[in-house]
């Protein structure tokens, strides 16, 4: 069952779905919003990226993230140090927000994608897979690893005068995670996945 | 007297179709519409012709974000202690610090992400809401584009919250210098989150509904 009509999410105009050449986008004729894209092998690629992302996320949490060397002493931090310190300074709300946007939400997003896509590739489906996929799509704007990375850059520049900042293994892993999440956003074509789910009805 | 023919673009709402916001499935609207909620048969999302109470919700969130924006800028986001003397820093004084130390690029990034983007976003959403309420027919394509950009860039304002997080993690007790998070960061984080939700509750399709001639604007 392939959908023949699609409505623009930004102006509601109806369009007939037409086959697209690879890696191209269909835009709304009236307002220019993105309607749909055609990316080949979306399931395989998104699944591979999601698994990679989860591995990178684990590495980013195990190894030291940033170290600060000042007057001969080295202070090591991990990815969640900031969250811990913020909560100690009675900033629990901000601490939770940072923990969610920089770590938990990317983790849930990638986990939900693996939960949906891996069985799909094997021809199975797990309970609540539709809900899991909808959750992953909803969480996308709240995953802010790339902004966190820019925040690190700004902080390092700010501290460069008073101390030496040493990047750790986790930082490189986190950097890779940013690119993986960006690639997931590119390769994941939700409509293709939804239509695949329709085939089971 | 000849009637002027008005060209009407076929929209999902006019065709009696729900456009599922979760999975883009078009679902025929049941002929008897009570206050029963209809769910998408494919993804389970609640179906609406338009986002429910879009204008009222967006206004409420927008006003809340605007109020929080004031303490977010007046209260310090970081408090630096060096050899017993404390120095509170607001977002703006952070920008000035980077300008004075010659890091113009960084100063510009923070200025845009923390000052320009939130203000522009509040003004843009307010303007869009007013234009929709007045059923304006002025440049719908540009207004939709403005909405799209507003929704896309808003999350980058989180930058300052992350900067504070990394600073407090790296510069801690036991050293000559300590950096602590200030109350401003709480309000600033609230501004970012609330204004992101405000952009999500605004329905850009309302811009286009005003262009339909014989006011059949669909209720949600």
Interface residues (C-beta under 8 A of the other chain):
Chain A: X3 X5 X6 X7 X9 X10 X11 X12 X13 X14 X30 X31 X32 X33 X36 X66 X68 X70 X71 X73 X75 X77 X81 X82 X83 X85 X86 X89 X91 X93 X94 X97 X98 X101 X102 X130 X131 X133 X134 X137 X138 X141 X142 X144 X147 X148 X150 X151 X152 X153 X154 X155 X157 X158 X159 X161 X162 X163 X165 X190 X191 X194 X197 X198
Chain B: X9 X10 X11 X12 X13 X15 X17 X19 X21 X22 X23 X24 X25 X26 X42 X43 X44 X45 X97 X98 X101 X103 X106 X109 X110 X140 X141 X144 X145 X147 X148 X155 X156 X158 X159 X160 X161 X162 X163 X164 X165 X166 X167 X168 X169 X170 X171 X172 X174 X175 X176 X177 X180 X181 X185 X186 X189 X193 X196 X200 X204 X205 X207 X208 X209
